[in-house]
Amino acid sequence: MKIFYFLFFILVSNASMSHECVLKGTSAKEITIYNSCKADKSNNKSSNKDLNNMLLKNKIKTLKKENNNLKNQLLDLKIRLGNILNRINSYVD
C-alpha cells in the first residue's frame, strides 16, 4: 500500500514540476508545438486520474476489510459479555 502512495506522490509532484505550454510565436511550427504540448498534457491528466481512481479503490478495499475485522471483533465481545452476564445471572438466581 505504501508503494501506491509513493507512486501517487511522485506523479503529483511530477505534474506540478512540468512546464506550462506557452505559445512563443505565430508560425505554423510554433502553433504545432503548442498544440502537441496541450494534447500531451491532457493525455497525462487522464492517466493520473486512472491512477488516482486505482489508489482510491485499493484504499476502499482495505477499509472494508478493516471494517469487517472490527465488526467481527465487536461481535466476539458481545458474545463474551453475554456469556459473562449469563454466568453472573446463574449465580444470582
N, C-alpha and C positions, 0 to 999 in steps of 0.2 A: 504494500500500500504506500509505503514511503517513496518507492520508486515513482509511482504515479504523481505524487505531489512534487517530487523533484523535477520530473519532466514538465509538469504544468508550469512551474515557476520559471524553468528555462525558456519555455515557449512564450510566456508572458513577457519576460524580460527581453527576449529577442525581438518581440514585436514592438516593444517600446523603444528599443535602440535602433530600429530600422529607419532608413531615411525616408523623407517625405518626397512624393512625386511633385516636381516643380517644372513647369513649362518654361524653358530657357529661351526659346525663340519661336518664330512663326514659320520656320521652314518645315517642309514635309518630314524631314528626318527627325527634327526635334519633336514634332507632334506625334510621330510614330513611337518614339522612345517614351514619351509621356503616357500615351495610351497603353503601351505594353506594361509600363510600371503600374498603372492603375489596375490593369487586368490581373497582374501578379498579386497585388495586394488583396484584391477581392477573393482570389483563389486561396490565399493563405488564411484569410479570415474564416472561410468555411471549414478548413481543416482544423483550425483552432477550436471552432465550435464543436466539431465532432469529438475532438479530444476532451473538451470540457464536458460534453454530454457523457462520454465514456467514464470519466472520473466521477461524475455525479452518480451515474448508475452503480458504479462499484461502491461508492460511499453509501448509497441507499441499501445495497445488498448487505453490506457489513452491519449497518444499523439495524436492519431487520433481523439478522442473525443474533445480534446482541439483545434486541428486544425480546426475541423468543427465549433466549437463555435467561433473561431476567424474569420473564413470565413463569418459566419453569421453576426457577428458584423461589419465587413468591408462592407458587402453588405448593412446593415442597414445605415451605414454612407454615402455610395454612394447615397442611395435613399434620405436621408435627405438633402445632399448637392445639389442633383438635384432639390429637391423641393425649396430650398432656391434660387438657380440660376433662376428657373422659376419665382419666385416672384419678384426677382430683375429685370429680363428682362421685366416683365409685367409693372413695374413702369417706366422703361426707355422708353418703347415704348409709 
